[in-house]
Amino acid sequence: MYSNEDLNQAVKKGIFTQTAVDDFRKSVAANKSSNEGDNENFRLVGGFNDIFVVIACALLLFSSLWMVDSISPAFSYLVFSLIAWGLAEFFVRKRKMALPAIMLLLSFSSGVYFFGMDLFDGLGFDKASMISVGLSAVLTYVHWLRFRVPITIAAAAAGVIAYLVIKLLFNYQIAQDYILGLLFACGFVAFALAMFWDTKDRQRISHKSDVAFWLHLLSAPLIIHPVFTGLGLDKGNDSMMSMLIIMSLYIFMTLISLIVDRRAFMVSSLVYVIYAIFDVLKVYGDVSYSLALTGVLIGSALLLLSAFWQKARAALVLNLPDKVKNNVPVILG
């Protein structure tokens, strides 16, 4: 199986011409009765060998961590991070394996963070965590420059958001009143960052599109979770008005998903909508019936949208200003 990145590299090396690759993509799309961009491809598992390698890497990494920990906890995390980097040199840079790339990136970044926390433990939690986050961020950026793992940007963004939230909650009592608003704002920042990467690859044929995918996956829950929590749905506030607000927000997010051609944006927040509908429906019937009815409603709507995705998208996007149309993926035939 060959990825879009493999074809792009073949063009750069002069093995194929760009025209030949474009014709090949069109031919494959015609045979599958769909356009390549319509599939919203992203690399995760290339085969069972990816899972096999992840298991083997995990065994090696955590076994080494346990063995060296008796000598020095800080040194054990340093060894852990170095092994993760070394494995990435072969399985990511040379073999281009997607799932091991994600696992090894997260292992490396977390290893660096805990190395810093143990090394600077004497400075207190606040200073140690600040130094550790900074050290992890810098070395994760170096990792990105070396390996270009698509999930890196989203993982870094999630780490920064988590650090800000924890830092504010620990140091400022009043932050509890504004934390939901901060998360909501962070969701829009993550979405803007996703669109920055999306506009760099409107044809969805390079790793930039994969970077945007993970950022969209991160942004949606950050936007809808504060609204969900603010309405008290997580505490049993199962009013019809709360459900309607969540549904209205999700419909708006669905429209955005259509415009930017990202199903991941709407799917990653789907659990909140299902919970809201289920929570209200169970008031009017038994639990099993409510769950079944929720599944039928949501499942039918998603299948209908999937079947007419490009037609619905074309009807929506073609009526938008040119400035918007020129910064979102092209309309597929």
N, C-alpha and C positions, 0 to 999 in steps of 0.2 A: 504494500500500500504506500502511495507517495502523497506527500502533503503539498500544499501550495508553496510552502517555503522551499521544499525540495525542487519544485519546478522553477521557482525564482532563482535559486542558486544555479540551476542548469543553464538558465538564460545568461546569468552573469559570467559563467565560465565559457560561454560560447558553444555549449553542447546543442542547445536548441535556439531558434530565433524567437523573439517575443510574439511574432505573428503566428508561428507554429503552435506555441503554448496557448495563445488566445483561441485559436481554432480548435485545439484539443479540448479546452474547457467548454466551448460551445457545443462540441460534439457529445461530450459526456452529459452535459445538461439536457440536450435534446433526447438522448437515449433514456434518461431518467425522468423525462417530462418535468424537469424543474431546473431552475437556474442555480449555479453554485452558491451565489450569495444568499439565495432564499433559504438555504439549509442552516444558516448561522453556525457554520462549522467552528469548532474549537478542539484542539488536541488534548485528550486526557489519557485514554488507554489505547495504545496501538495494538495490543494483543495481550494474552495471558502472561507473556514474558515480562511485561511491565509490572504486573502484580508480583510475579516471582522475584524480580529484582528489588522491589520495594520491601518485601518480606526479608530478603537476604540482607539488604542495607540496614533495616531496622534492627535485626539480630546483631549485626556487627557493631553498629553505633551504640546501642544501649548496653551491650555486653562490655564494650571497651569503657564506657562511662562507669559502669559498676566496678570493673577491675581497677581502674586508676583512682577511683574515689577514695580508696583507703590510703593512698599516698597524699593526695591533696585535692579537695573538691574543686578549687579554681582550676587546677591543672587538668582535672578530668574533663571539665567543660571545654577547655582549650583543645584538648586532644579530640574530643567529640566534634568540635567545629572544623578542625583540620581534616579529620577523616571525611566529614561531609563534603568539604571542598574537594578533596582528592577524588572521591567517588564521582562527584559532578564532572570532573575533568574527563572522565571516560564515558559515563552513562548519559551525560547531558551534552557536553561540548562535542564529543565524538560520535556517540550513538543516537543523539537527538531523541531520547526517550522522555515522553511528556510527564507521565505519572511519577517516575523517580525524580524528575526535575523539581516538581512541586514539593515532594517529601524532603529532598535534600536541601532545598532552599529554606524551608521552614525549620529544618534541623540546624542548619548553619546559623540562621538569624537568632533562634532561641538559645543556641549554645553560646553565642557571643554575648547575649544579654545576661545569661546566668553566670558566665565567666566574670563579667564586669560586676555583677551584684555581689559575688563572693569575694572578688579581689578588693573591692572598695567598701566592704561591709562595715569597716571601722568608722566610716564617715557618716553613718546613719542612713536610714532607708531613703529619705528624700534625695540627698545628694548622690547616694549610690545608684538610685534608680535613674536619676537625671543623666549621670555619666554613662550608665549602661545603655540607656535608650539612645543616646548620642553615638556611642561606639557602635552599637548594633546598626543604627541607621547608616552610618558612614560605610561600614563594611558590607552591608546589604547592597548599598549603591555600587560598591566595587564589584560585588557578585553579579549585579545586573549588567555592568559594563562587560564582564567576562562571559556570562552565559545567556543573557537576555531571556530569562524565564518569564513568560507573560504574567504570571500571577504576582510577581515581585511588587509591582506598583500598588496593586490592591492590598496586598499583605502589609506593605509599608504604611499605606493610608489607614488601614484598620488599626495598626499598632499605634500610630500617632493619636488617633481618635480615642483609643482605649486609655492611653497614657494621660491625655488631657482630662478625660472624665474622672479617672481615679485621682489624679493630682488635685483637681478642683474639689472633689467630694471629701478628700482627706484634709484639705487645708482651709476650706471655706464652707461654713455651715449653710450660708445663704445659697450656695451653689445648687443645693437640692431643689430649690424652687425654679431654677433656670436650666437644669440639665437636659430636660426634654427638648427645650428650644435649641440648645446647643447641638444635640443629636440631629434634630430636624435640619438645622443649617448645614451640618456636616454632610448630611445626605445629599443636599443640593451641590455642595462643593465636590463630592465624589462623582456626582452625575456630570458636572461641568468638566471634570478631569477625564471622565469616560468619553465625553463628546470631543474633547481635544484630541484624543487618540483616534476616535472614529473618523474624524474629518481628515486624518492623515492617510486613511485607507478606505475610501468610499466603495471600492470594488471588493473589499473583504478577501484579500489574497495574501496578506502578509501577517507577521507576528503582531503588528500594531492593532489589528482587529481583535486578536486574542487578549491583548492587554485591556482593550476597551470592554470586552466581554466580562472579565472578572470585576472591573470597576462598576459596571452596570449591576452585576450580581450583588455587590456591596451596597450600592446607593439606595436601592429600593427599600430594603428593610429599615434603613436609617431614616427614611422619609416617613414611612407608614407606622413604624413602631411608636414614636412619640405621640402620634395622634391616637393610636390604639390605647396606649397607656393613659394618656390624658383624659380620655373619655371614660376610663375606669372599667373597660371591658375585661382587663386581666383580673379584676376584683369582683366580677359578677354583675356589673352594671349592664344588664342585658335589655336595655330599652330599644324600642323600634327606631328612635331618633339616632342613637349611636350606630346602629347597623346601617342606616341610610347614609350617615356621614362617611363611614368606612367604605361603603359601596360607591359613593360618589367620588371619593378620592381614588379608589381603585379603577373606576371607569376613566377618570382623568389620566391616571398612569398608563392605562391601556392605550389611550389615544396617543400619549407620548411614545409608547412602545411601537405603535404603528408608524409614527413619523420617523423615528430613528431606526426602525426595523430591528428591534431588539426584544425578542420574546423573553430573554433572561430577566429583563427589567421588571416585567409583570409577574413572571412565575416565582421569582425569589420573595415576593411579598404575598403570595397566594394563600399561605397558611393563615394569615391574619383575617383575610376575607372569609375563608371557610369557617374559622372559629367564630367570627362575629355572626354569620348567618345561622350557624348551628346553635349558638347560644340563645338567639332570639326564637328560633323555630321550636326549640325544646320546651319553651314556655307554653306553646299551643299544642303540643303533642308529646308522645313518648320519645325517649332518647334514641332508640334504634330507628324509628321512623324519621326523626329529624336528621339524623346522620345520613340516612339513605337519600332523603329528599335533597339535602345539601349537595351530596355527591352527584346526583342526577342534574341539578340545576347548573352547577359549576362545570361539570364534565361536558354537558351538552353545549354550553356557551363557548367553552374553549375549543371543542372539536369544530363547531360551526365557524369560529374565527380562524382556526387553522386552515380549513378548507378554502376560505375566501380571503386569506391574509393579504395577498398581493393586490387583489381587486379593491379591497377595502383601503389598503394603504395608498393605492393610486388615486382613488376618489378623494382621499384626505389631503395628500401631499400636493397634488396638482393645483389645489386651491389656495396654497400657502404662498407668501411672498417669495420672490426669487432668492432673496438673501438666505432664507431658510432652506429652500430646495437645493441650493448650491452647497450646502454644508451637511446634508444627510445623504445616506446611500441612494444610489440611483434607482429609479423605478424600474422594476424588472418586468419583462414581457411575459 
